[in-house]
Amino acid sequence: MLIIKPLRNGKSNGAVILALLLSLFSLSVFAESVLTALKPDKTHKTAIHDMVEQLNSRHYVKLSLNDDLSAKLLDAFLDDLDPNRLFLLASDIAEFQKYRSTLDDELNKSSVSAGFIMFNRYRERMVSRMESTIDTLPAQIAAMDFSIKEDIELDRSKATWPANEAEADEVWRKQIKKGVLGLRLAEKDDEGIIELLSKRFKNQIKRMTQLEAEDAFQIYVNAFASLYDPHTDYFSPRISENFQINMSLKLEGIGAVLQMEDDYTKVVRLVPAGPADKQGQLQPADKIIGVAQGKKSEMQDVVGWRLDDVVDLIRGAAGSFVRLQVIPAIAKSDEARREITIERNEVKLEDQSAAGEMIEIIDSDGEAHQVGVIDVPMFYLDFEAYRAGDTEFRSTTRDVHRILGELLSEGAEGIIIDLRDNGGGSLAEANAMVGLFIESGPTVQIRQSNAKVIKEGKRRSSPYYTGPLVVLINRMSASASEIFAGAIQDYQRGIVVGTQSFGKGTVQSVNPLSHGQLKLTESKFYRVSGDSTQNRGVIPDIAFPPLYNLEEIGESVLDNALHWDRIREAHHRYYFDLKSGMATLQRKHDKRIAKDPDFQFLQEQIAVIETMRSKTHMSLNIDLRKTERDAQKVHLLAMENRRRVGKGEEPLDALEEDSEDDVAMTDEESEVTVETEEDSKDKDKERDPLLTEASHILVDALPYFLPERLARRP
């Protein structure tokens, strides 16, 4: 399965990690010498009329279609069209200011004419830039001097628009020089560089000619929809069809949620137990820049392609192979490369089901303890079997209940529920699974757009697991995962450890329009404590170092994300007095990880990545770049050897050279993880330091789960 999802360029990303699916087209692509201006048709007039009506009547957020919203729409649309200020000029932006207070009036009249005018101007500027670049590329590259001291601003999203053609030429010159330098450092010759870049620009020109009025309409009205919240989207008829295919979970592919960011196809998340997840190399926030069929065919550059066209390339029959060329998530520019080969397959329910294992932990006194771990990759329910009356239907709660019994019978002294990378799924299953650990009570509150609050939970008392419990989360734990973790935390039924979760606390529905469909946010989740899970997510009781960058992934990163707030607390009991033990547990945790070589290595990795991300400019001097690259290799070797020595292993004399299918990194984008051939063979046997530490915390917490530590009922 391959899922496609739109979010606004570089800001509303991440996913934002939902199972709702959509395609948004790349916004700096595709044109020809003679462009015919795109114009809205009558289907767009009725579609925008229906869309405005539904947003006004059904959306959780009540916005007024006024001059203020008009100004925001203008800015959002221009940011979407040209996020890095590469094509439009300051004179264009000044001309478009006449629309600052009139776009709302147009929408009220079911018109989108201004949006098409601005989009056509963008096409003209972009086409002209691509064509002139192709014509002059060999001469430009021949004239480049990489010995001078010169740098480039990496993020131009807040820069001023080029004042004139000359200033725009200078901005573009540095963009081309950056790309050429990166390719030279990756040992490509000038002939190969000219061929690659020319082909890329020609593809962009060709694809611009393929744009139709529907494409311009979708881009404009999605800029409008994003003002309500980042999960409200317009689906064109073509994308609506894709949405239905994806929702059926029958689509064969690599198992990934994708979105557009600038000219790149970006991985939002991986479907648990899907082909890409099992293969292990593709990661959230990686950017796909090339796709090839099979193990030997030519790699096709897809920078600047429409997202749905990239998706079509990646899809394929089960058992076939696809090769992806990606820019790793840690890279700040497009010079990094990794080639990944994935065998396509259908994502099956049984592959995504909960699984259990036993971990042995030795405490500080040398005593061995058995800890049961239940990995829950998603909250699932086999609806077809359930509706058919099959008494053996698969569901998360049924599987966890079975595994829980097996682990306890094998001597587990406590249970860890591992929700890392669990992007959600069935809310009913999340609620039901909470019921395995509490006697009865509410598990979630849902506030609708009319302010009515509905409480869901376990209505009848029944037997439940009463022993020690830890819930492990990370930044990719979202939606239903946050409901479960939040309820366990609010009831003081267990300890939540890991990193701050995603913060996706809203509910969407997909509704038909006269032309296409509209996905809109109708309600909002709240915990039994009254806290929303929206934006803030679940804050762990004991925090681990974040593997994902919290400033790039999560609901709080998205433009116009709904805010965090509170409603009235739902009546609930407290099962244990866990808060009284947190200071002691935290102290033991800090002392333990200070000596743990894997945790120290992880923290050093994070520090390197943060240093890279803090850079606002990149040098265009080749000698300086090589010096920086060599220095970083020395630093990475020292990091790896500190880890190896700490684990009683032999240090390395040098890092292993990257294979053809591995990362060819340059400068500050150098890979920060080190994996030798021996490490690769033993990868499955390697301990998970985060899971091991969660197990230690559970063992430390055993005294706090004794009956005499029961909390009083409120």
C-alpha positions as CSV (number, residue, x, y, z in Angstrom):
1,M,0.0,0.0,0.0
2,L,1.1,3.5,-0.7
3,I,-0.7,6.4,0.8
4,I,-0.6,10.0,-0.5
5,K,-1.2,13.0,1.6
6,P,-1.0,16.8,1.1
7,L,0.3,19.3,3.5
8,R,1.6,22.8,2.9
9,N,5.2,23.2,1.9
10,G,7.7,22.5,4.6
11,K,5.5,23.8,7.4
12,S,2.4,21.6,7.5
13,N,4.2,18.3,7.3
14,G,4.8,15.5,9.1
15,A,2.9,14.2,9.7
16,V,1.3,14.5,10.9
17,I,0.8,11.4,11.0
18,L,-2.8,10.4,9.8
19,A,-4.2,7.6,7.8
20,L,-6.3,10.0,5.8
21,L,-4.9,10.1,2.3
22,L,-4.6,12.7,-0.5
23,S,-2.3,14.0,-3.3
24,L,-1.2,17.5,-3.6
25,F,0.8,18.5,-6.7
26,S,4.3,19.9,-6.6
27,L,4.1,23.6,-7.0
28,S,7.3,24.5,-8.9
29,V,7.0,22.3,-11.9
30,F,6.0,21.7,-15.5
31,A,5.6,24.1,-18.4
32,E,6.4,24.8,-22.1
33,S,7.5,27.7,-24.3
34,V,3.9,28.7,-25.2
35,L,1.6,28.4,-22.3
36,T,-2.2,28.7,-22.6
37,A,-3.6,30.4,-19.6
38,L,-5.6,28.1,-17.4
39,K,-9.1,29.2,-16.6
40,P,-11.7,28.0,-14.1
41,D,-14.8,26.2,-15.5
42,K,-18.4,25.8,-14.2
43,T,-17.6,22.7,-12.2
44,H,-15.2,24.8,-10.1
45,K,-17.9,27.4,-9.4
46,T,-20.3,24.8,-8.0
47,A,-17.5,23.0,-6.1
48,I,-16.2,26.1,-4.3
49,H,-19.8,27.1,-3.5
50,D,-20.4,23.7,-1.9
51,M,-17.0,23.8,-0.1
52,V,-17.6,27.2,1.4
53,E,-21.1,26.1,2.6
54,Q,-19.7,23.0,4.3
55,L,-16.8,24.8,5.9
56,N,-19.2,27.3,7.4
57,S,-21.7,24.8,8.6
58,R,-19.6,21.7,9.6
59,H,-16.0,22.6,10.4
60,Y,-14.9,22.6,14.0
61,V,-13.4,26.1,13.6
62,K,-15.7,28.9,12.8
63,L,-13.9,31.4,10.5
64,S,-15.5,34.5,9.0
65,L,-15.0,34.9,5.3
66,N,-13.7,38.5,5.6
67,D,-10.8,40.7,4.6
68,D,-8.6,39.3,7.3
69,L,-9.1,35.8,5.9
70,S,-8.6,37.1,2.4
71,A,-5.1,38.5,3.4
72,K,-4.1,35.2,4.9
73,L,-5.3,33.3,1.8
74,L,-3.1,35.5,-0.4
75,D,0.0,34.9,1.7
76,A,-0.7,31.2,2.0
77,F,-1.2,30.7,-1.7
78,L,1.9,32.6,-2.6
79,D,3.9,30.7,-0.1
80,D,2.6,27.5,-1.6
81,L,3.4,28.5,-5.1
82,D,7.0,29.7,-4.5
83,P,8.0,28.8,-1.0
84,N,11.7,29.6,-1.5
85,R,11.2,32.8,-3.3
86,L,12.9,31.6,-6.5
87,F,10.6,32.5,-9.3
88,L,8.2,35.3,-8.5
89,L,9.5,38.9,-8.3
90,A,8.7,41.6,-5.9
91,S,6.9,43.4,-8.7
92,D,4.6,40.4,-9.0
93,I,3.9,40.3,-5.3
94,A,3.2,44.1,-5.4
95,E,0.7,43.6,-8.2
96,F,-1.0,40.8,-6.4
97,Q,-1.6,43.0,-3.3
98,K,-4.8,44.3,-5.1
99,Y,-6.3,41.0,-4.1
100,R,-5.5,41.3,-0.4
101,S,-9.0,42.3,0.6
102,T,-11.0,40.9,-2.3
103,L,-10.4,37.1,-2.3
104,D,-13.1,36.7,0.3
105,D,-15.6,38.6,-1.9
106,E,-14.7,36.3,-4.8
107,L,-15.2,33.2,-2.7
108,N,-18.6,34.4,-1.5
109,K,-19.5,34.7,-5.2
110,S,-18.2,31.2,-5.9
111,S,-15.3,32.6,-8.0
112,V,-11.6,31.6,-8.0
113,S,-10.4,33.8,-10.8
114,A,-7.7,35.7,-8.9
115,G,-6.2,32.4,-7.9
116,F,-5.9,31.3,-11.5
117,I,-4.3,34.7,-12.5
118,M,-1.6,34.3,-9.9
119,F,-1.0,30.7,-10.8
120,N,-0.6,31.5,-14.5
121,R,2.0,34.2,-13.6
122,Y,3.9,31.7,-11.6
123,R,3.9,29.3,-14.5
124,E,5.3,32.0,-16.8
125,R,8.1,32.9,-14.4
126,M,9.0,29.3,-13.7
127,V,9.0,28.3,-17.4
128,S,11.2,31.2,-18.3
129,R,13.7,30.4,-15.6
130,M,13.9,26.7,-16.6
131,E,14.3,27.4,-20.3
132,S,17.1,30.0,-19.8
133,T,18.8,27.6,-17.4
134,I,18.9,24.8,-19.9
135,D,20.2,27.1,-22.6
136,T,23.1,28.4,-20.4
137,L,23.9,25.5,-18.1
138,P,27.1,24.3,-19.8
139,A,28.5,27.9,-19.8
140,Q,27.4,28.5,-16.2
141,I,29.1,25.4,-15.0
142,A,32.3,26.1,-16.9
143,A,32.4,29.6,-15.3
144,M,31.9,28.4,-11.7
145,D,34.7,29.2,-9.3
146,F,34.6,27.0,-6.3
147,S,37.8,28.4,-4.7
148,I,36.2,31.8,-3.7
149,K,34.6,32.4,-0.4
150,E,30.9,32.3,-1.0
151,D,27.9,30.8,0.7
152,I,24.2,30.3,0.1
153,E,21.1,30.8,2.4
154,L,19.6,27.3,3.0
155,D,16.1,28.4,3.8
156,R,14.7,31.3,1.8
157,S,11.1,30.9,3.0
158,K,11.4,34.1,5.0
159,A,13.6,36.0,2.6
160,T,12.4,39.0,0.6
161,W,11.2,38.4,-2.9
162,P,13.8,39.2,-5.6
163,A,13.6,42.9,-6.4
164,N,14.2,42.5,-10.1
165,E,15.4,40.0,-12.7
166,A,19.1,40.6,-11.9
167,E,18.6,39.8,-8.3
168,A,16.5,36.7,-9.2
169,D,19.4,35.6,-11.5
170,E,21.8,35.9,-8.6
171,V,19.6,33.8,-6.3
172,W,19.2,31.2,-9.0
173,R,22.9,31.2,-9.8
174,K,23.7,30.2,-6.3
175,Q,21.1,27.5,-6.3
176,I,22.6,25.9,-9.4
177,K,26.1,26.3,-8.0
178,K,25.1,24.5,-4.8
179,G,23.7,21.6,-6.8
180,V,26.7,21.3,-9.0
181,L,29.1,21.5,-6.0
182,G,27.2,18.7,-4.2
183,L,27.3,16.5,-7.3
184,R,31.0,17.2,-7.8
185,L,31.7,16.2,-4.2
186,A,29.7,13.0,-5.0
187,E,32.3,12.4,-7.8
188,K,30.1,13.2,-10.8
189,D,31.8,14.8,-13.7
190,D,30.6,17.9,-15.4
191,E,29.2,16.0,-18.4
192,G,27.1,13.9,-16.0
193,I,26.0,16.9,-14.0
194,I,24.8,18.8,-17.1
195,E,22.9,15.7,-18.3
196,L,21.2,15.2,-14.9
197,L,20.3,18.8,-14.4
198,S,19.2,19.4,-18.0
199,K,17.0,16.3,-17.8
200,R,15.4,17.5,-14.6
201,F,14.6,20.9,-15.9
202,K,13.2,19.5,-19.1
203,N,11.0,17.2,-17.1
204,Q,9.7,20.2,-15.1
205,I,8.9,22.1,-18.3
206,K,7.2,19.1,-19.9
207,R,5.1,18.5,-16.8
208,M,4.0,22.1,-16.6
209,T,2.3,21.6,-19.9
210,Q,0.3,18.7,-18.4
211,L,-1.3,20.9,-15.8
212,E,-5.0,21.4,-16.3
213,A,-7.5,23.8,-14.8
214,E,-8.4,21.2,-12.2
215,D,-4.8,21.2,-10.9
216,A,-4.7,25.0,-10.5
217,F,-8.1,24.9,-8.8
218,Q,-7.0,22.2,-6.4
219,I,-3.8,24.1,-5.3
220,Y,-5.7,27.3,-4.7
221,V,-8.7,25.9,-2.8
222,N,-6.3,23.7,-0.7
223,A,-4.5,26.9,0.3
224,F,-7.9,28.2,1.3
225,A,-8.8,25.0,3.2
226,S,-5.5,25.0,5.1
227,L,-6.5,28.2,6.8
228,Y,-9.1,26.2,8.8
229,D,-6.6,23.5,9.9
230,P,-3.9,21.4,8.2
231,H,-6.2,18.3,7.9
232,T,-8.9,20.0,5.9
233,D,-8.4,19.3,2.1
234,Y,-10.2,19.3,-1.2
235,F,-10.0,16.1,-3.2
236,S,-10.3,16.4,-6.9
237,P,-12.3,13.6,-8.6
238,R,-9.0,11.9,-9.6
239,I,-7.7,12.1,-6.0
240,S,-11.0,11.0,-4.6
241,E,-10.6,7.8,-6.6
242,N,-7.1,7.3,-5.2
243,F,-8.4,7.9,-1.7
244,Q,-11.0,5.1,-2.0
245,I,-8.3,2.7,-3.2
246,N,-6.0,3.6,-0.4
247,M,-8.7,3.3,2.3
248,S,-9.5,-0.2,1.1
249,L,-5.9,-1.3,2.1
250,K,-5.8,-3.4,-1.0
251,L,-3.2,-1.4,-2.9
252,E,0.1,-3.1,-3.4
253,G,3.2,-1.0,-3.0
254,I,5.8,-0.2,-0.4
255,G,3.6,0.9,2.5
256,A,4.3,4.6,3.0
257,V,2.5,7.8,3.6
258,L,3.8,10.5,1.2
259,Q,3.3,14.3,0.8
260,M,4.9,17.1,-1.3
261,E,7.4,19.5,0.2
262,D,8.6,22.1,-2.3
263,D,9.8,20.0,-5.3
264,Y,10.3,16.8,-3.3
265,T,8.2,13.8,-2.5
266,K,8.6,13.4,1.3
267,V,8.0,10.3,3.5
268,V,5.5,11.3,6.3
269,R,5.5,7.9,7.9
270,L,5.8,4.2,7.2
271,V,2.8,1.8,7.4
272,P,3.6,-0.6,10.3
273,A,4.8,-4.0,9.0
274,G,4.6,-2.8,5.4
275,P,7.4,-3.6,2.9
276,A,9.4,-0.4,3.5
277,D,9.0,-0.7,7.3
278,K,10.3,-4.3,7.1
279,Q,13.2,-3.4,4.8
280,G,14.3,-0.9,7.4
281,Q,16.2,1.8,5.4
282,L,13.5,4.2,4.4
283,Q,12.7,6.7,7.2
284,P,10.1,9.4,7.9
285,A,11.2,12.8,6.5
286,D,13.4,11.1,3.8
287,K,12.9,12.8,0.4
288,I,12.4,10.6,-2.7
289,I,14.3,12.0,-5.7
290,G,14.5,9.0,-8.0
291,V,12.5,5.8,-8.7
292,A,13.6,2.8,-10.8
293,Q,11.7,-0.4,-11.6
294,G,13.4,-3.7,-10.7
295,K,16.9,-4.2,-9.5
296,K,18.8,-3.0,-12.6
297,S,16.8,-0.5,-14.6
298,E,17.7,3.2,-15.0
299,M,16.9,5.5,-12.1
300,Q,14.3,8.1,-13.1
301,D,14.7,11.5,-11.5
302,V,11.4,12.6,-10.0
303,V,12.3,16.0,-8.5
304,G,9.5,18.4,-9.4
305,W,7.1,15.7,-10.4
306,R,3.5,15.7,-9.4
307,L,3.0,13.5,-6.3
308,D,0.4,11.3,-7.9
309,D,2.8,10.6,-10.8
310,V,5.5,9.6,-8.3
311,V,3.0,7.4,-6.6
312,D,2.2,5.7,-9.9
313,L,5.9,4.8,-10.4
314,I,6.3,3.4,-6.9
315,R,3.2,1.3,-7.0
316,G,3.4,-2.2,-8.5
317,A,2.5,-5.8,-8.3
318,A,3.4,-7.8,-5.2
319,G,6.7,-9.5,-5.5
320,S,8.2,-6.9,-7.9
321,F,11.0,-4.6,-6.8
322,V,11.3,-0.8,-6.8
323,R,14.5,1.2,-6.2
324,L,14.3,4.6,-4.5
325,Q,17.0,7.2,-4.5
326,V,16.4,9.4,-1.4
327,I,17.9,12.3,0.5
328,P,18.1,11.1,4.1
329,A,16.1,12.9,6.7
330,I,19.1,14.3,8.4
331,A,20.3,16.1,5.2
332,K,19.8,19.9,4.9
333,S,20.3,20.0,1.2
334,D,19.9,17.9,-1.9
335,E,23.4,16.5,-2.2
336,A,22.9,13.5,0.0
337,R,22.0,10.2,-1.6
338,R,20.9,6.7,-0.5
339,E,19.6,4.0,-2.8
340,I,17.0,1.6,-1.3
341,T,15.6,-1.5,-2.9
342,I,12.2,-2.6,-1.7
343,E,10.1,-5.6,-2.6
344,R,6.5,-4.5,-3.2
345,N,3.8,-6.4,-1.3
346,E,0.3,-6.0,0.1
347,V,0.1,-4.8,3.7
348,K,-1.7,-7.6,5.5
349,L,-3.6,-7.3,8.8
350,E,-1.8,-10.2,10.3
351,D,1.5,-8.5,9.7
352,Q,0.3,-5.4,11.6
353,S,-1.1,-7.3,14.6
354,A,0.2,-7.0,18.1
355,A,3.1,-9.2,19.2
356,G,4.6,-10.2,22.5
357,E,8.0,-11.0,23.8
358,M,9.8,-11.5,27.2
359,I,12.8,-9.4,28.2
360,E,15.1,-10.3,31.1
361,I,16.3,-7.4,33.1
362,I,19.1,-7.4,35.8
363,D,18.4,-4.8,38.5
364,S,21.0,-2.9,40.4
365,D,21.2,-5.6,43.0
366,G,22.0,-8.2,40.4
367,E,18.5,-9.8,40.6
368,A,16.9,-11.0,37.3
369,H,13.3,-9.9,36.4
370,Q,11.0,-10.9,33.6
371,V,9.2,-8.1,31.7
372,G,6.5,-8.8,29.2
373,V,6.5,-6.5,26.1
374,I,3.4,-6.1,23.8
375,D,4.2,-4.3,20.6
376,V,1.1,-2.6,19.1
377,P,1.9,-1.2,15.7
378,M,-1.6,0.1,15.0
379,F,-5.2,-0.1,16.4
380,Y,-7.0,-2.4,14.0
381,L,-10.3,-4.3,13.6
382,D,-11.2,-6.8,10.9
383,F,-14.5,-5.1,10.1
384,E,-15.5,-7.6,7.4
385,A,-15.2,-10.6,9.7
386,Y,-16.9,-8.7,12.6
387,R,-19.9,-7.7,10.4
388,A,-20.1,-11.2,9.1
389,G,-20.6,-12.6,12.6
390,D,-17.2,-14.4,12.7
391,T,-16.6,-15.1,16.4
392,E,-12.8,-15.3,15.7
393,F,-12.5,-11.8,14.1
394,R,-9.1,-10.1,14.6
395,S,-8.8,-7.0,16.7
396,T,-6.2,-5.2,18.7
397,T,-7.9,-5.7,22.0
398,R,-8.5,-9.4,21.4
399,D,-4.9,-10.0,20.4
400,V,-3.5,-7.9,23.3
401,H,-5.8,-9.8,25.8
402,R,-4.5,-13.1,24.5
403,I,-0.8,-12.0,24.5
404,L,-1.2,-10.5,28.0
405,G,-2.4,-13.8,29.3
406,E,0.4,-15.7,27.7
407,L,3.1,-13.4,29.1
408,L,1.7,-13.5,32.6
409,S,1.5,-17.3,32.5
410,E,5.2,-17.3,31.5
411,G,6.1,-15.3,34.6
412,A,6.0,-11.6,33.5
413,E,6.3,-9.3,36.5
414,G,5.1,-6.3,34.6
415,I,3.9,-5.3,31.1
416,I,5.2,-2.7,28.6
417,I,2.8,-1.6,25.9
418,D,5.0,-0.4,23.0
419,L,3.2,2.3,21.0
420,R,6.2,3.7,19.2
421,D,5.4,4.6,15.6
422,N,1.8,3.7,16.1
423,G,-0.1,6.3,14.0
424,G,-3.5,5.4,15.3
425,G,-6.3,3.6,13.7
426,S,-9.6,2.5,15.3
427,L,-10.6,4.7,18.1
428,A,-13.0,2.1,19.4
429,E,-10.1,-0.4,19.7
430,A,-8.0,2.1,21.6
431,N,-10.9,2.6,24.0
432,A,-11.5,-1.1,24.3
433,M,-7.8,-1.8,25.0
434,V,-7.8,0.7,27.9
435,G,-10.5,-1.5,29.3
436,L,-8.0,-4.3,29.7
437,F,-6.2,-2.2,32.3
438,I,-9.0,-0.4,34.2
439,E,-12.1,-1.6,36.0
440,S,-14.5,0.8,34.2
441,G,-14.8,4.5,33.3
442,P,-14.4,7.0,30.5
443,T,-11.3,6.8,28.2
444,V,-11.8,9.8,25.9
445,Q,-14.0,12.9,25.5
446,I,-15.0,14.1,22.1
447,R,-16.1,17.7,21.6
448,Q,-18.1,18.4,18.5
449,S,-18.3,21.6,16.5
450,N,-21.6,22.5,18.3
451,A,-19.7,22.2,21.6
452,K,-21.5,19.0,22.7
453,V,-19.1,16.7,24.5
454,I,-19.5,12.9,24.2
455,K,-17.7,10.5,26.6
456,E,-16.5,7.1,25.4
457,G,-15.1,4.3,27.5
458,K,-15.6,1.1,29.5
459,R,-19.2,1.2,30.7
460,R,-19.4,-2.0,32.7
461,S,-17.0,-3.3,35.3
462,S,-15.1,-6.5,34.4
463,P,-11.8,-8.2,35.2
464,Y,-8.7,-6.4,34.2
465,Y,-4.9,-6.6,34.5
466,T,-3.9,-5.0,37.8
467,G,-0.1,-5.3,37.7
468,P,2.7,-3.0,36.8
469,L,2.4,-1.2,33.5
470,V,4.6,1.1,31.3
471,V,3.5,2.7,28.0
472,L,6.3,3.5,25.6
473,I,5.7,6.3,23.1
474,N,7.6,8.4,20.6
475,R,6.9,11.4,18.3
476,M,5.2,9.1,15.7
477,S,2.7,7.9,18.3
478,A,-0.5,9.7,17.2
479,S,-4.3,9.9,17.4
480,A,-5.7,6.7,19.0
481,S,-2.2,5.9,20.5
482,E,-2.4,9.2,22.3
483,I,-5.9,8.4,23.6
484,F,-4.6,5.1,25.1
485,A,-1.4,6.6,26.6
486,G,-3.3,9.6,27.9
487,A,-5.9,7.5,29.7
488,I,-3.4,5.3,31.3
489,Q,-1.5,8.3,32.5
490,D,-4.6,10.2,33.7
491,Y,-5.8,7.2,35.7
492,Q,-2.3,6.8,37.2
493,R,-2.7,3.2,36.0
494,G,0.8,3.1,34.4
495,I,3.9,5.1,33.7
496,V,4.3,6.7,30.3
497,V,7.9,6.9,29.0
498,G,9.5,8.0,25.7
499,T,9.2,11.2,23.9
500,Q,6.4,13.7,23.4
501,S,3.8,12.2,21.0
502,F,2.6,13.7,17.8
503,G,-0.4,15.8,19.0
504,K,-3.0,14.8,16.5
505,G,-6.2,15.3,18.4
506,T,-8.8,16.0,15.8
507,V,-11.4,13.9,13.9
508,Q,-12.1,14.3,10.1
509,S,-14.9,13.2,7.8
510,V,-14.9,13.0,4.0
511,N,-17.9,14.6,2.4
512,P,-19.1,14.7,-1.2
513,L,-19.2,17.9,-3.2
514,S,-20.8,18.5,-6.6
515,H,-17.3,18.1,-8.0
516,G,-14.8,16.2,-5.9
517,Q,-14.8,15.7,-2.1
518,L,-14.0,17.7,1.0
519,K,-12.2,16.3,4.0
520,L,-12.8,18.5,7.0
521,T,-12.3,18.5,10.8
522,E,-15.5,18.0,12.7
523,S,-14.5,17.3,16.3
524,K,-11.7,17.3,18.8
525,F,-10.3,14.7,21.3
526,Y,-9.9,15.4,25.0
527,R,-8.5,13.2,27.8
528,V,-10.4,12.3,30.9
529,S,-8.3,14.9,32.7
530,G,-9.9,17.5,30.4
531,D,-6.6,18.1,28.5
532,S,-6.7,18.1,24.7
533,T,-4.3,15.7,22.9
534,Q,-4.3,18.3,20.1
535,N,-1.0,20.0,19.3
536,R,0.7,19.2,22.6
537,G,0.2,15.4,22.5
538,V,1.1,13.3,25.5
539,I,4.0,14.4,27.6
540,P,5.8,11.3,29.1
541,D,6.4,10.9,32.8
542,I,10.0,10.1,32.0
543,A,11.4,11.5,28.8
544,F,13.9,9.8,26.5
545,P,16.1,11.6,23.9
546,P,14.0,12.3,20.8
547,L,14.9,10.3,17.7
548,Y,12.7,12.5,15.5
549,N,13.2,16.3,15.3
550,L,10.3,17.8,17.2
551,E,10.7,21.0,15.2
552,E,10.1,19.2,11.9
553,I,7.6,16.4,12.8
554,G,4.4,16.8,14.8
555,E,1.1,18.6,14.8
556,S,2.7,21.7,16.4
557,V,4.8,22.2,13.3
558,L,1.8,22.4,11.0
559,D,0.4,25.7,9.8
560,N,-2.9,26.6,11.4
561,A,-3.0,23.6,13.6
562,L,-5.8,23.8,16.2
563,H,-4.5,24.9,19.6
564,W,-4.3,23.0,22.8
565,D,-7.0,23.7,25.4
566,R,-8.9,22.1,28.2
567,I,-12.5,21.2,29.0
568,R,-14.1,19.9,32.2
569,E,-12.5,16.9,33.7
570,A,-14.4,13.6,33.4
571,H,-15.0,11.8,36.7
572,H,-12.4,9.1,37.1
573,R,-10.5,7.3,39.8
574,Y,-6.7,7.0,40.4
575,Y,-5.4,3.5,40.6
576,F,-2.0,4.1,42.1
577,D,0.0,7.0,43.6
578,L,2.6,6.9,40.9
579,K,3.4,10.6,40.9
580,S,4.9,10.3,44.4
581,G,7.6,8.0,42.9
582,M,8.5,9.9,39.8
583,A,11.4,11.8,41.4
584,T,13.0,8.6,42.5
585,L,12.4,6.8,39.2
586,Q,13.8,9.8,37.3
587,R,16.9,9.9,39.4
588,K,17.6,6.2,38.8
589,H,16.9,6.6,35.1
590,D,19.4,9.5,34.8
591,K,22.1,7.6,36.7
592,R,21.6,4.6,34.6
593,I,21.7,6.2,31.1
594,A,24.7,8.4,32.1
595,K,26.7,5.1,32.0
596,D,24.8,3.5,29.1
597,P,27.0,3.6,25.9
598,D,24.0,3.3,23.6
599,F,22.2,6.2,25.2
600,Q,25.4,8.3,25.2
601,F,25.8,7.5,21.5
602,L,22.2,8.4,20.8
603,Q,22.6,11.8,22.6
604,E,25.8,12.5,20.6
605,Q,23.9,11.7,17.4
606,I,21.2,14.1,18.3
607,A,23.7,16.8,19.1
608,V,25.3,16.4,15.7
609,I,22.0,16.6,13.9
610,E,21.0,19.7,15.9
611,T,24.2,21.3,14.9
612,M,23.6,20.6,11.3
613,R,20.1,21.9,11.4
614,S,21.1,25.1,13.1
615,K,23.1,26.1,10.1
616,T,21.4,28.8,8.1
617,H,24.1,29.0,5.3
618,M,26.2,26.6,3.3
619,S,29.7,27.3,2.0
620,L,30.2,27.1,-1.8
621,N,33.9,26.7,-1.4
622,I,35.0,23.2,-2.3
623,D,38.1,23.1,-0.1
624,L,36.2,24.3,3.0
625,R,33.5,21.7,2.3
626,K,36.0,18.9,2.0
627,T,37.7,20.0,5.3
628,E,34.3,20.1,7.1
629,R,33.5,16.6,5.7
630,D,36.9,15.1,6.8
631,A,36.5,16.7,10.3
632,Q,33.1,15.2,10.7
633,K,34.3,11.7,9.7
634,V,36.9,12.0,12.5
635,H,34.2,13.0,14.9
636,L,31.9,10.2,13.8
637,L,34.6,7.7,14.2
638,A,35.3,8.9,17.7
639,M,31.6,8.7,18.6
640,E,31.4,5.1,17.3
641,N,34.5,4.0,19.2
642,R,33.3,5.5,22.5
643,R,30.2,3.4,22.1
644,R,32.1,0.2,21.1
645,V,34.6,0.6,24.0
646,G,31.7,1.2,26.4
647,K,30.1,-2.1,25.3
648,G,33.4,-4.0,25.6
649,E,33.9,-4.2,21.8
650,E,37.1,-3.5,19.8
651,P,37.4,0.0,18.4
652,L,37.6,0.6,14.7
653,D,40.6,2.1,12.9
654,A,38.3,3.7,10.3
655,L,34.6,3.8,9.4
656,E,33.4,1.4,6.8
657,E,33.2,2.8,3.3
658,D,29.7,3.4,2.1
659,S,28.5,0.8,-0.4
660,E,26.9,1.7,-3.7
661,D,23.5,1.3,-2.1
662,D,24.3,3.3,1.0
663,V,24.6,7.0,1.7
664,A,27.0,9.2,-0.4
665,M,26.9,12.1,2.1
666,T,28.8,15.3,1.8
667,D,29.8,17.8,4.5
668,E,27.2,18.7,7.1
669,E,24.9,16.1,5.7
670,S,27.2,13.2,6.6
671,E,25.5,10.2,8.0
672,V,25.5,10.1,11.8
673,T,24.8,6.5,12.3
674,V,27.5,3.9,11.8
675,E,26.8,0.3,10.8
676,T,29.5,-2.2,10.0
677,E,28.9,-5.4,8.1
678,E,29.1,-7.4,11.4
679,D,26.6,-5.0,12.9
680,S,24.3,-5.5,10.0
681,K,24.3,-9.3,10.4
682,D,23.6,-9.0,14.1
683,K,21.0,-6.2,13.7
684,D,18.0,-8.3,14.6
685,K,19.8,-9.5,17.7
686,E,20.9,-6.1,18.8
687,R,19.1,-4.9,21.9
688,D,16.8,-1.9,21.6
689,P,18.2,0.5,24.2
690,L,15.0,2.5,24.5
691,L,12.9,-0.7,25.2
692,T,15.6,-2.0,27.6
693,E,15.6,1.3,29.5
694,A,11.7,1.2,29.6
695,S,12.0,-2.3,31.1
696,H,14.5,-1.0,33.8
697,I,12.0,1.8,34.7
698,L,9.2,-0.8,35.1
699,V,11.4,-2.9,37.4
700,D,12.3,0.2,39.4
701,A,8.6,1.0,39.7
702,L,7.5,-2.4,40.9
703,P,7.2,-1.2,44.6
704,Y,4.8,1.6,43.4
705,F,2.3,-0.9,42.0
706,L,1.8,-2.8,45.3
707,P,-1.8,-2.9,46.7
708,E,-0.8,-0.7,49.6
709,R,0.1,2.0,47.1
710,L,-3.4,2.2,45.8
711,A,-4.6,5.8,45.4
712,R,-7.8,6.9,46.9
713,R,-10.9,7.3,44.9
714,P,-11.7,10.9,44.2
